[in-house]
Amino acid sequence: MRRTFVLGLVLAMSAIALAADKKEVKLNGYVIDNACSTRATGEGAMEKVKAHSTKCAQMPNCAKSGYAIFADGKLYKFDEDGNKKVAELLKNTKSEKGLGVSVEGTADGDTIHVAKIAETVETMK
């Protein structure tokens, strides 16, 4: 009986720890494909991401790598559903570089599980 209680307690604590890692987020930033995301490091990372070509992001190898958003000085990768939504935005955007987006979803570490994403027309800092 005691083992069952201890095991249940351990499982409950593990579930709480996992849930604590996930949080609801709203981010505004710029999209970059994961293959090119190494450019989004160091000083001037935001400017590098803003200058990233939307055509490059749609190239087969880049599209296959998935996408990320650079926001608040950090790179967050999109989940599979988010990648599909970004691919659709890229197909329909008139922007030639620096695809700005607003994202709502759940952050799980460095991954965003996208609930809603939209292209932004305003200039972000």
N, C-alpha and C positions, 0 to 999 in steps of 0.2 A: 504494500500500500504506500509506504514511504517513497519507494523508487518511482512509482507512478506520479506522486505529487511533485517530486523533484524534477522528473522529466517534463511534466506539464509546465512547471515554473520556468524551466530553461527554454522550452518552446515559446512560451508567452513572452519572455524577455527578448528572444531572438526576433519575434514578430514586431515587437515595439521598436527595436533597434533598426530593423529594415524600414519600417514605416517612418521613422524619424528622419531617415535619409531622403525621403521623398517630400517635395514641397511644391505647392502651387506657385507658378511664376507667370509674370507678364514681362516679356523682353522686347526691346526695340533695338535692332541692329542690322547688320549686313550679312548676306549669304555668301558663303564660299564653299567650293567642293572640298571634300576631305583630301583629295590628291594634292591640291594646291594649298592646303591649310598650313603647311609648314612656313608659308610666307607670313602667316598671322602671328608671328612671335616677335618679341623684342620691341625696341623703340620704333614707333611709327606703325605699329601693327594695324591700327584702325585705318590709316591712310592706304595701306597696302590692300586691305580687304575691300575698301571702297573703290579702289582702282581695278579690282578684279573684273575681267570681262565676262559678261553673261554668256557669250558664245563659247568661251573656254569651259565654263561650268556645264555646258551642254554637250561637250565632246564626249564620245563613248567612254573612254577611260575615266574621265572626271565624273561623269554622271554615275557610272558604275560604283565609284568609291563612296557615294552618298554625300550628304551636305551637312553643313554646320552653320551656326549663327555666331557672329562675333558681337558680343554685347557686354557692356559693363567691364570692358578690359579682359574678357575671357571668351574662350571658344567652347561652345556647347554643340555636340553632335545631335542630329535629329534621329528619331526612331524611324522604322521602315515607313510608317504612314506619313510622317513628316517629310521624308525624302520624296515620296510620291507627290505630295502637295507642292513642295518646292519645285520639282520638275515641271509641274503644270504651270506654276507661276513663271518660271523661266521661259516656257514656250510662248506665253502670252504677254510678256513684258515689253514695253517700248524702250526700257532702259538698256543701254549698251554696256554699262558697267556699274558696279555698286548697287546691286539689288537690295534695297532697304525693305525690311519686313517687320511686322509686329506679330509676336507669337504669344499664345496663351497655352499653357499645358502644365505638366508635372515634371519637375526636375528630379532625376534619379542619378545622383552623382553628376557626371558631365554630360548626361544624355537627357534630351528633352522629349517627352512623350507628348506629341502635339495634339491639342484639342482644336485649336483654331490658329490659322495663319493668314495674313493678308499683306499685300505689298503696300508700302507706305510711299507717299509722294512728298512728304515733308523731309527736309534735310535734318539728319540726326547728327549729334556731336559725338 
